[in-house]
């Protein structure tokens, strides 16, 4: 998202507080729900195409 301060000025990126807060909530939910005993996280099948096909994130 971008905005323009003045009609003659260039555009600038916008920081969105609500978008930032909502993003961290779903990431935490996925990490907590899919964390394994060894600390790795299984990536849900529906999200794997967005993670280059990876099936898990290793711990450490």
PDB file of N, CA, C, O and CB in Angstrom:
ATOM      1  N   UNK A   1       0.851  -1.156   0.000  1.00  0.00           N
ATOM      2  CA  UNK A   1       0.000   0.000   0.000  1.00  0.00           C
ATOM      3  C   UNK A   1       0.905   1.229   0.000  1.00  0.00           C
ATOM      4  O   UNK A   1       1.910   1.274   0.710  1.00  0.00           O
ATOM      5  CB  UNK A   1      -0.973  -0.008   1.219  1.00  0.00           C
ATOM      6  N   UNK A   2       0.542   2.210  -0.794  1.00  0.00           N
ATOM      7  CA  UNK A   2       1.329   3.436  -0.894  1.00  0.00           C
ATOM      8  C   UNK A   2       0.395   4.652  -0.825  1.00  0.00           C
ATOM      9  O   UNK A   2      -0.799   4.546  -1.105  1.00  0.00           O
ATOM     10  CB  UNK A   2       2.160   3.452  -2.215  1.00  0.00           C
ATOM     11  N   UNK A   3       0.954   5.797  -0.450  1.00  0.00           N
ATOM     12  CA  UNK A   3       0.157   7.020  -0.435  1.00  0.00           C
ATOM     13  C   UNK A   3       1.011   8.184  -0.911  1.00  0.00           C
ATOM     14  O   UNK A   3       2.235   8.078  -0.991  1.00  0.00           O
ATOM     15  CB  UNK A   3      -0.408   7.299   0.979  1.00  0.00           C
ATOM     16  N   UNK A   4       0.360   9.291  -1.223  1.00  0.00           N
ATOM     17  CA  UNK A   4       1.032  10.489  -1.713  1.00  0.00           C
ATOM     18  C   UNK A   4       0.706  11.635  -0.766  1.00  0.00           C
ATOM     19  O   UNK A   4      -0.464  11.979  -0.599  1.00  0.00           O
ATOM     20  CB  UNK A   4       0.603  10.827  -3.180  1.00  0.00           C
ATOM     21  N   UNK A   5       1.732  12.240  -0.136  1.00  0.00           N
ATOM     22  CA  UNK A   5       1.520  13.348   0.810  1.00  0.00           C
ATOM     23  C   UNK A   5       0.990  14.599   0.113  1.00  0.00           C
ATOM     24  O   UNK A   5       0.049  15.228   0.596  1.00  0.00           O
ATOM     25  CB  UNK A   5       2.826  13.679   1.535  1.00  0.00           C
ATOM     26  N   UNK A   6       1.582  14.952  -1.001  1.00  0.00           N
ATOM     27  CA  UNK A   6       1.174  16.118  -1.788  1.00  0.00           C
ATOM     28  C   UNK A   6       0.936  15.680  -3.224  1.00  0.00           C
ATOM     29  O   UNK A   6       1.489  14.674  -3.670  1.00  0.00           O
ATOM     30  CB  UNK A   6       2.248  17.250  -1.725  1.00  0.00           C
ATOM     31  N   UNK A   7       0.116  16.431  -3.946  1.00  0.00           N
ATOM     32  CA  UNK A   7      -0.180  16.016  -5.315  1.00  0.00           C
ATOM     33  C   UNK A   7       1.057  16.027  -6.209  1.00  0.00           C
ATOM     34  O   UNK A   7       1.084  15.336  -7.227  1.00  0.00           O
ATOM     35  CB  UNK A   7      -1.242  16.914  -5.906  1.00  0.00           C
ATOM     36  N   UNK A   8       2.084  16.805  -5.844  1.00  0.00           N
ATOM     37  CA  UNK A   8       3.302  16.859  -6.651  1.00  0.00           C
ATOM     38  C   UNK A   8       4.404  15.941  -6.129  1.00  0.00           C
ATOM     39  O   UNK A   8       5.458  15.828  -6.756  1.00  0.00           O
ATOM     40  CB  UNK A   8       3.812  18.275  -6.706  1.00  0.00           C
ATOM     41  N   UNK A   9       4.180  15.292  -5.003  1.00  0.00           N
ATOM     42  CA  UNK A   9       5.203  14.427  -4.394  1.00  0.00           C
ATOM     43  C   UNK A   9       5.070  12.995  -4.910  1.00  0.00           C
ATOM     44  O   UNK A   9       4.045  12.604  -5.469  1.00  0.00           O
ATOM     45  CB  UNK A   9       5.088  14.451  -2.849  1.00  0.00           C
ATOM     46  N   UNK A  10       6.128  12.237  -4.704  1.00  0.00           N
ATOM     47  CA  UNK A  10       6.095  10.818  -5.061  1.00  0.00           C
ATOM     48  C   UNK A  10       5.319  10.022  -4.027  1.00  0.00           C
ATOM     49  O   UNK A  10       4.889  10.561  -3.007  1.00  0.00           O
ATOM     50  CB  UNK A  10       7.518  10.262  -5.196  1.00  0.00           C
ATOM     51  N   UNK A  11       5.147   8.758  -4.295  1.00  0.00           N
ATOM     52  CA  UNK A  11       4.430   7.899  -3.355  1.00  0.00           C
ATOM     53  C   UNK A  11       5.385   7.311  -2.323  1.00  0.00           C
ATOM     54  O   UNK A  11       6.587   7.189  -2.562  1.00  0.00           O
ATOM     55  CB  UNK A  11       3.701   6.774  -4.103  1.00  0.00           C
ATOM     56  N   UNK A  12       4.823   6.949  -1.167  1.00  0.00           N
ATOM     57  CA  UNK A  12       5.592   6.361  -0.069  1.00  0.00           C
ATOM     58  C   UNK A  12       4.848   5.141   0.457  1.00  0.00           C
ATOM     59  O   UNK A  12       3.620   5.090   0.389  1.00  0.00           O
ATOM     60  CB  UNK A  12       5.830   7.398   1.071  1.00  0.00           C
ATOM     61  N   UNK A  13       5.580   4.154   0.984  1.00  0.00           N
ATOM     62  CA  UNK A  13       4.894   3.014   1.591  1.00  0.00           C
ATOM     63  C   UNK A  13       4.196   3.424   2.886  1.00  0.00           C
ATOM     64  O   UNK A  13       4.621   4.360   3.563  1.00  0.00           O
ATOM     65  CB  UNK A  13       5.886   1.875   1.862  1.00  0.00           C
ATOM     66  N   UNK A  14       3.131   2.720   3.217  1.00  0.00           N
ATOM     67  CA  UNK A  14       2.350   2.993   4.419  1.00  0.00           C
ATOM     68  C   UNK A  14       2.543   1.848   5.409  1.00  0.00           C
ATOM     69  O   UNK A  14       2.518   0.681   5.018  1.00  0.00           O
ATOM     70  CB  UNK A  14       0.841   3.182   4.076  1.00  0.00           C
ATOM     71  N   UNK A  15       2.735   2.169   6.678  1.00  0.00           N
ATOM     72  CA  UNK A  15       2.790   1.150   7.726  1.00  0.00           C
ATOM     73  C   UNK A  15       1.381   0.983   8.272  1.00  0.00           C
ATOM     74  O   UNK A  15       0.728   1.968   8.617  1.00  0.00           O
ATOM     75  CB  UNK A  15       3.807   1.540   8.868  1.00  0.00           C
ATOM     76  N   UNK A  16       0.907  -0.256   8.354  1.00  0.00           N
ATOM     77  CA  UNK A  16      -0.442  -0.494   8.863  1.00  0.00           C
ATOM     78  C   UNK A  16      -0.369  -1.269  10.165  1.00  0.00           C
ATOM     79  O   UNK A  16       0.044  -2.428  10.178  1.00  0.00           O
ATOM     80  CB  UNK A  16      -1.298  -1.256   7.827  1.00  0.00           C
ATOM     81  N   UNK A  17      -0.758  -0.650  11.238  1.00  0.00           N
ATOM     82  CA  UNK A  17      -0.719  -1.264  12.556  1.00  0.00           C
ATOM     83  C   UNK A  17      -1.626  -2.487  12.633  1.00  0.00           C
ATOM     84  O   UNK A  17      -1.205  -3.533  13.127  1.00  0.00           O
ATOM     85  CB  UNK A  17      -1.120  -0.254  13.615  1.00  0.00           C
ATOM     86  N   UNK A  18      -2.843  -2.375  12.160  1.00  0.00           N
ATOM     87  CA  UNK A  18      -3.782  -3.493  12.254  1.00  0.00           C
ATOM     88  C   UNK A  18      -3.330  -4.687  11.438  1.00  0.00           C
ATOM     89  O   UNK A  18      -3.485  -5.827  11.877  1.00  0.00           O
ATOM     90  CB  UNK A  18      -5.155  -3.061  11.800  1.00  0.00           C
ATOM     91  N   UNK A  19      -2.777  -4.451  10.264  1.00  0.00           N
ATOM     92  CA  UNK A  19      -2.277  -5.553   9.456  1.00  0.00           C
ATOM     93  C   UNK A  19      -1.127  -6.257  10.144  1.00  0.00           C
ATOM     94  O   UNK A  19      -1.016  -7.481  10.066  1.00  0.00           O
ATOM     95  CB  UNK A  19      -1.841  -5.056   8.092  1.00  0.00           C
ATOM     96  N   UNK A  20      -0.281  -5.518  10.807  1.00  0.00           N
ATOM     97  CA  UNK A  20       0.856  -6.099  11.504  1.00  0.00           C
ATOM     98  C   UNK A  20       0.395  -6.986  12.653  1.00  0.00           C
ATOM     99  O   UNK A  20       0.915  -8.088  12.825  1.00  0.00           O
ATOM    100  CB  UNK A  20       1.779  -5.002  12.021  1.00  0.00           C
ATOM    101  N   UNK A  21      -0.555  -6.532  13.429  1.00  0.00           N
ATOM    102  CA  UNK A  21      -1.045  -7.311  14.565  1.00  0.00           C
ATOM    103  C   UNK A  21      -1.760  -8.577  14.113  1.00  0.00           C
ATOM    104  O   UNK A  21      -1.558  -9.643  14.694  1.00  0.00           O
ATOM    105  CB  UNK A  21      -1.980  -6.466  15.418  1.00  0.00           C
ATOM    106  N   UNK A  22      -2.578  -8.474  13.102  1.00  0.00           N
ATOM    107  CA  UNK A  22      -3.322  -9.640  12.627  1.00  0.00           C
ATOM    108  C   UNK A  22      -2.382 -10.691  12.054  1.00  0.00           C
ATOM    109  O   UNK A  22      -2.627 -11.887  12.214  1.00  0.00           O
ATOM    110  CB  UNK A  22      -4.351  -9.224  11.572  1.00  0.00           C
ATOM    111  N   UNK A  23      -1.326 -10.271  11.399  1.00  0.00           N
ATOM    112  CA  UNK A  23      -0.378 -11.215  10.810  1.00  0.00           C
ATOM    113  C   UNK A  23       0.300 -12.050  11.879  1.00  0.00           C
ATOM    114  O   UNK A  23       0.416 -13.265  11.717  1.00  0.00           O
ATOM    115  CB  UNK A  23       0.670 -10.477   9.986  1.00  0.00           C
ATOM    116  N   UNK A  24       0.743 -11.450  12.949  1.00  0.00           N
ATOM    117  CA  UNK A  24       1.449 -12.215  13.974  1.00  0.00           C
ATOM    118  C   UNK A  24       0.531 -13.210  14.671  1.00  0.00           C
ATOM    119  O   UNK A  24       0.995 -14.256  15.124  1.00  0.00           O
ATOM    120  CB  UNK A  24       2.062 -11.276  14.999  1.00  0.00           C
ATOM    121  N   UNK A  25      -0.740 -12.913  14.765  1.00  0.00           N
ATOM    122  CA  UNK A  25      -1.664 -13.830  15.441  1.00  0.00           C
ATOM    123  C   UNK A  25      -1.784 -15.153  14.704  1.00  0.00           C
ATOM    124  O   UNK A  25      -1.763 -16.209  15.337  1.00  0.00           O
ATOM    125  CB  UNK A  25      -3.040 -13.192  15.575  1.00  0.00           C
ATOM    126  N   UNK A  26      -1.910 -15.125  13.384  1.00  0.00           N
ATOM    127  CA  UNK A  26      -2.054 -16.398  12.663  1.00  0.00           C
ATOM    128  C   UNK A  26      -0.747 -17.161  12.609  1.00  0.00           C
ATOM    129  O   UNK A  26      -0.750 -18.392  12.606  1.00  0.00           O
ATOM    130  CB  UNK A  26      -2.562 -16.154  11.250  1.00  0.00           C
ATOM    131  N   UNK A  27       0.375 -16.449  12.565  1.00  0.00           N
ATOM    132  CA  UNK A  27       1.667 -17.147  12.574  1.00  0.00           C
ATOM    133  C   UNK A  27       1.844 -17.882  13.901  1.00  0.00           C
ATOM    134  O   UNK A  27       2.246 -19.046  13.912  1.00  0.00           O
ATOM    135  CB  UNK A  27       2.841 -16.147  12.342  1.00  0.00           C
ATOM    136  N   UNK A  28       1.554 -17.225  15.004  1.00  0.00           N
ATOM    137  CA  UNK A  28       1.670 -17.858  16.323  1.00  0.00           C
ATOM    138  C   UNK A  28       0.734 -19.057  16.413  1.00  0.00           C
ATOM    139  O   UNK A  28       1.124 -20.099  16.939  1.00  0.00           O
ATOM    140  CB  UNK A  28       1.353 -16.844  17.448  1.00  0.00           C
ATOM    141  N   UNK A  29      -0.485 -18.931  15.915  1.00  0.00           N
ATOM    142  CA  UNK A  29      -1.443 -20.042  15.958  1.00  0.00           C
ATOM    143  C   UNK A  29      -0.927 -21.249  15.179  1.00  0.00           C
ATOM    144  O   UNK A  29      -1.053 -22.382  15.642  1.00  0.00           O
ATOM    145  CB  UNK A  29      -2.802 -19.599  15.396  1.00  0.00           C
ATOM    146  N   UNK A  30      -0.350 -21.019  14.008  1.00  0.00           N
ATOM    147  CA  UNK A  30       0.195 -22.126  13.209  1.00  0.00           C
ATOM    148  C   UNK A  30       1.381 -22.757  13.921  1.00  0.00           C
ATOM    149  O   UNK A  30       1.480 -23.982  13.989  1.00  0.00           O
ATOM    150  CB  UNK A  30       0.617 -21.635  11.806  1.00  0.00           C
ATOM    151  N   UNK A  31       2.280 -21.941  14.449  1.00  0.00           N
ATOM    152  CA  UNK A  31       3.451 -22.483  15.142  1.00  0.00           C
ATOM    153  C   UNK A  31       3.041 -23.307  16.359  1.00  0.00           C
ATOM    154  O   UNK A  31       3.566 -24.401  16.569  1.00  0.00           O
ATOM    155  CB  UNK A  31       4.389 -21.350  15.569  1.00  0.00           C
ATOM    156  N   UNK A  32       2.119 -22.800  17.155  1.00  0.00           N
ATOM    157  CA  UNK A  32       1.687 -23.526  18.355  1.00  0.00           C
ATOM    158  C   UNK A  32       0.944 -24.814  18.009  1.00  0.00           C
ATOM    159  O   UNK A  32       1.125 -25.834  18.675  1.00  0.00           O
ATOM    160  CB  UNK A  32       0.796 -22.634  19.215  1.00  0.00           C
ATOM    161  N   UNK A  33       0.126 -24.773  16.993  1.00  0.00           N
ATOM    162  CA  UNK A  33      -0.688 -25.929  16.629  1.00  0.00           C
ATOM    163  C   UNK A  33       0.124 -27.046  15.982  1.00  0.00           C
ATOM    164  O   UNK A  33      -0.173 -28.223  16.185  1.00  0.00           O
ATOM    165  CB  UNK A  33      -1.789 -25.502  15.695  1.00  0.00           C
ATOM    166  N   UNK A  34       1.142 -26.691  15.209  1.00  0.00           N
ATOM    167  CA  UNK A  34       1.860 -27.686  14.412  1.00  0.00           C
ATOM    168  C   UNK A  34       3.282 -27.964  14.901  1.00  0.00           C
ATOM    169  O   UNK A  34       4.048 -28.631  14.206  1.00  0.00           O
ATOM    170  CB  UNK A  34       1.913 -27.236  12.986  1.00  0.00           C
ATOM    171  N   UNK A  35       3.647 -27.465  16.083  1.00  0.00           N
ATOM    172  CA  UNK A  35       4.985 -27.731  16.608  1.00  0.00           C
ATOM    173  C   UNK A  35       5.088 -29.180  17.082  1.00  0.00           C
ATOM    174  O   UNK A  35       4.180 -29.700  17.731  1.00  0.00           O
ATOM    175  CB  UNK A  35       5.319 -26.760  17.763  1.00  0.00           C
ATOM    176  N   UNK A  36       6.204 -29.819  16.748  1.00  0.00           N
ATOM    177  CA  UNK A  36       6.459 -31.213  17.113  1.00  0.00           C
ATOM    178  C   UNK A  36       7.313 -31.270  18.380  1.00  0.00           C
ATOM    179  O   UNK A  36       7.833 -30.247  18.827  1.00  0.00           O
ATOM    180  CB  UNK A  36       7.160 -31.966  15.950  1.00  0.00           C
ATOM    181  N   UNK A  37       7.455 -32.447  18.950  1.00  0.00           N
ATOM    182  CA  UNK A  37       8.216 -32.632  20.194  1.00  0.00           C
ATOM    183  C   UNK A  37       9.675 -32.210  20.046  1.00  0.00           C
ATOM    184  O   UNK A  37      10.286 -31.755  21.013  1.00  0.00           O
ATOM    185  CB  UNK A  37       8.148 -34.088  20.638  1.00  0.00           C
ATOM    186  N   UNK A  38      10.241 -32.356  18.849  1.00  0.00           N
ATOM    187  CA  UNK A  38      11.648 -31.989  18.637  1.00  0.00           C
ATOM    188  C   UNK A  38      11.838 -30.501  18.347  1.00  0.00           C
ATOM    189  O   UNK A  38      12.964 -30.054  18.124  1.00  0.00           O
ATOM    190  CB  UNK A  38      12.223 -32.800  17.495  1.00  0.00           C
ATOM    191  N   UNK A  39      10.750 -29.732  18.347  1.00  0.00           N
ATOM    192  CA  UNK A  39      10.819 -28.295  18.117  1.00  0.00           C
ATOM    193  C   UNK A  39      10.556 -27.890  16.677  1.00  0.00           C
ATOM    194  O   UNK A  39      10.379 -26.705  16.393  1.00  0.00           O
ATOM    195  CB  UNK A  39      12.151 -27.791  18.529  1.00  0.00           C
ATOM    196  N   UNK A  40      10.528 -28.851  15.766  1.00  0.00           N
ATOM    197  CA  UNK A  40      10.230 -28.532  14.368  1.00  0.00           C
ATOM    198  C   UNK A  40       8.742 -28.200  14.229  1.00  0.00           C
ATOM    199  O   UNK A  40       7.943 -28.483  15.121  1.00  0.00           O
ATOM    200  CB  UNK A  40      10.620 -29.718  13.430  1.00  0.00           C
ATOM    201  N   UNK A  41       8.391 -27.600  13.102  1.00  0.00           N
ATOM    202  CA  UNK A  41       6.995 -27.235  12.845  1.00  0.00           C
ATOM    203  C   UNK A  41       6.578 -27.854  11.516  1.00  0.00           C
ATOM    204  O   UNK A  41       7.215 -27.623  10.489  1.00  0.00           O
ATOM    205  CB  UNK A  41       6.803 -25.674  12.825  1.00  0.00           C
ATOM    206  N   UNK A  42       5.513 -28.637  11.542  1.00  0.00           N
ATOM    207  CA  UNK A  42       4.966 -29.204  10.315  1.00  0.00           C
ATOM    208  C   UNK A  42       4.140 -28.134   9.620  1.00  0.00           C
ATOM    209  O   UNK A  42       3.286 -27.503  10.242  1.00  0.00           O
ATOM    210  CB  UNK A  42       4.106 -30.473  10.609  1.00  0.00           C
ATOM    211  N   UNK A  43       4.392 -27.928   8.337  1.00  0.00           N
ATOM    212  CA  UNK A  43       3.658 -26.927   7.574  1.00  0.00           C
ATOM    213  C   UNK A  43       2.367 -27.565   7.060  1.00  0.00           C
ATOM    214  O   UNK A  43       2.422 -28.608   6.409  1.00  0.00           O
ATOM    215  CB  UNK A  43       4.522 -26.367   6.392  1.00  0.00           C
ATOM    216  N   UNK A  44       1.214 -26.965   7.335  1.00  0.00           N
ATOM    217  CA  UNK A  44      -0.046 -27.516   6.842  1.00  0.00           C
ATOM    218  C   UNK A  44      -0.018 -27.635   5.310  1.00  0.00           C
ATOM    219  O   UNK A  44       0.530 -26.770   4.627  1.00  0.00           O
ATOM    220  CB  UNK A  44      -1.234 -26.631   7.294  1.00  0.00           C
ATOM    221  N   UNK A  45      -0.607 -28.704   4.780  1.00  0.00           N
ATOM    222  CA  UNK A  45      -0.576 -28.954   3.335  1.00  0.00           C
ATOM    223  C   UNK A  45      -1.083 -27.774   2.524  1.00  0.00           C
ATOM    224  O   UNK A  45      -0.542 -27.488   1.456  1.00  0.00           O
ATOM    225  CB  UNK A  45      -1.396 -30.177   3.004  1.00  0.00           C
ATOM    226  N   UNK A  46      -2.097 -27.089   2.999  1.00  0.00           N
ATOM    227  CA  UNK A  46      -2.675 -25.971   2.260  1.00  0.00           C
ATOM    228  C   UNK A  46      -1.681 -24.817   2.094  1.00  0.00           C
ATOM    229  O   UNK A  46      -1.798 -24.037   1.149  1.00  0.00           O
ATOM    230  CB  UNK A  46      -3.929 -25.475   2.967  1.00  0.00           C
ATOM    231  N   UNK A  47      -0.699 -24.700   3.006  1.00  0.00           N
ATOM    232  CA  UNK A  47       0.278 -23.606   2.946  1.00  0.00           C
ATOM    233  C   UNK A  47       1.576 -23.986   2.237  1.00  0.00           C
ATOM    234  O   UNK A  47       2.392 -23.110   1.950  1.00  0.00           O
ATOM    235  CB  UNK A  47       0.596 -23.138   4.340  1.00  0.00           C
ATOM    236  N   UNK A  48       1.781 -25.247   1.952  1.00  0.00           N
ATOM    237  CA  UNK A  48       3.042 -25.707   1.360  1.00  0.00           C
ATOM    238  C   UNK A  48       3.377 -25.064   0.018  1.00  0.00           C
ATOM    239  O   UNK A  48       4.554 -24.809  -0.237  1.00  0.00           O
ATOM    240  CB  UNK A  48       2.996 -27.188   1.187  1.00  0.00           C
ATOM    241  N   UNK A  49       2.410 -24.788  -0.853  1.00  0.00           N
ATOM    242  CA  UNK A  49       2.758 -24.113  -2.106  1.00  0.00           C
ATOM    243  C   UNK A  49       3.387 -22.730  -1.884  1.00  0.00           C
ATOM    244  O   UNK A  49       4.158 -22.257  -2.719  1.00  0.00           O
ATOM    245  CB  UNK A  49       1.520 -23.972  -2.971  1.00  0.00           C
ATOM    246  N   UNK A  50       3.061 -22.092  -0.769  1.00  0.00           N
ATOM    247  CA  UNK A  50       3.610 -20.776  -0.459  1.00  0.00           C
ATOM    248  C   UNK A  50       4.953 -20.869   0.266  1.00  0.00           C
ATOM    249  O   UNK A  50       5.612 -19.856   0.499  1.00  0.00           O
ATOM    250  CB  UNK A  50       2.623 -19.988   0.384  1.00  0.00           C
ATOM    251  N   UNK A  51       5.346 -22.082   0.617  1.00  0.00           N
ATOM    252  CA  UNK A  51       6.608 -22.327   1.333  1.00  0.00           C
ATOM    253  C   UNK A  51       7.558 -23.149   0.463  1.00  0.00           C
ATOM    254  O   UNK A  51       8.358 -23.931   0.975  1.00  0.00           O
ATOM    255  CB  UNK A  51       6.343 -23.057   2.679  1.00  0.00           C
ATOM    256  N   UNK A  52       7.464 -22.966  -0.854  1.00  0.00           N
ATOM    257  CA  UNK A  52       8.319 -23.667  -1.820  1.00  0.00           C
ATOM    258  C   UNK A  52       8.195 -25.183  -1.680  1.00  0.00           C
ATOM    259  O   UNK A  52       9.157 -25.909  -1.930  1.00  0.00           O
ATOM    260  CB  UNK A  52       9.781 -23.247  -1.638  1.00  0.00           C
ATOM    261  N   UNK A  53       7.017 -25.663  -1.284  1.00  0.00           N
ATOM    262  CA  UNK A  53       6.771 -27.090  -1.173  1.00  0.00           C
ATOM    263  C   UNK A  53       7.330 -27.744   0.073  1.00  0.00           C
ATOM    264  O   UNK A  53       7.221 -28.961   0.225  1.00  0.00           O
ATOM    265  CB  UNK A  53       7.325 -27.761  -2.342  1.00  0.00           C
ATOM    266  N   UNK A  54       7.928 -26.970   0.973  1.00  0.00           N
ATOM    267  CA  UNK A  54       8.505 -27.545   2.200  1.00  0.00           C
ATOM    268  C   UNK A  54       7.402 -28.148   3.061  1.00  0.00           C
ATOM    269  O   UNK A  54       6.297 -27.611   3.131  1.00  0.00           O
ATOM    270  CB  UNK A  54       9.285 -26.467   3.004  1.00  0.00           C
ATOM    271  N   UNK A  55       7.707 -29.262   3.713  1.00  0.00           N
ATOM    272  CA  UNK A  55       6.713 -29.905   4.568  1.00  0.00           C
ATOM    273  C   UNK A  55       6.934 -29.611   6.046  1.00  0.00           C
ATOM    274  O   UNK A  55       6.057 -29.866   6.871  1.00  0.00           O
ATOM    275  CB  UNK A  55       6.729 -31.395   4.341  1.00  0.00           C
ATOM    276  N   UNK A  56       8.119 -29.067   6.385  1.00  0.00           N
ATOM    277  CA  UNK A  56       8.413 -28.774   7.792  1.00  0.00           C
ATOM    278  C   UNK A  56       9.484 -27.694   7.890  1.00  0.00           C
ATOM    279  O   UNK A  56      10.244 -27.454   6.952  1.00  0.00           O
ATOM    280  CB  UNK A  56       8.870 -30.053   8.535  1.00  0.00           C
ATOM    281  N   UNK A  57       9.519 -27.055   9.050  1.00  0.00           N
ATOM    282  CA  UNK A  57      10.581 -26.105   9.400  1.00  0.00           C
ATOM    283  C   UNK A  57      11.339 -26.745  10.546  1.00  0.00           C
ATOM    284  O   UNK A  57      10.761 -27.046  11.590  1.00  0.00           O
ATOM    285  CB  UNK A  57      10.010 -24.664   9.794  1.00  0.00           C
ATOM    286  N   UNK A  58      12.627 -26.951  10.353  1.00  0.00           N
ATOM    287  CA  UNK A  58      13.402 -27.644  11.387  1.00  0.00           C
ATOM    288  C   UNK A  58      13.736 -26.722  12.550  1.00  0.00           C
ATOM    289  O   UNK A  58      13.807 -25.504  12.393  1.00  0.00           O
ATOM    290  CB  UNK A  58      14.688 -28.212  10.795  1.00  0.00           C
ATOM    291  N   UNK A  59      13.937 -27.316  13.712  1.00  0.00           N
ATOM    292  CA  UNK A  59      14.302 -26.561  14.910  1.00  0.00           C
ATOM    293  C   UNK A  59      15.787 -26.234  14.867  1.00  0.00           C
ATOM    294  O   UNK A  59      16.593 -27.008  14.352  1.00  0.00           O
ATOM    295  CB  UNK A  59      13.954 -27.356  16.197  1.00  0.00           C
ATOM    296  N   UNK A  60      16.135 -25.075  15.416  1.00  0.00           N
ATOM    297  CA  UNK A  60      17.537 -24.704  15.546  1.00  0.00           C
ATOM    298  C   UNK A  60      18.063 -24.157  14.311  1.00  0.00           C
ATOM    299  O   UNK A  60      19.237 -23.792  14.247  1.00  0.00           O
ATOM    300  CB  UNK A  60      18.359 -25.839  15.955  1.00  0.00           C
TER     301      UNK A  60
END
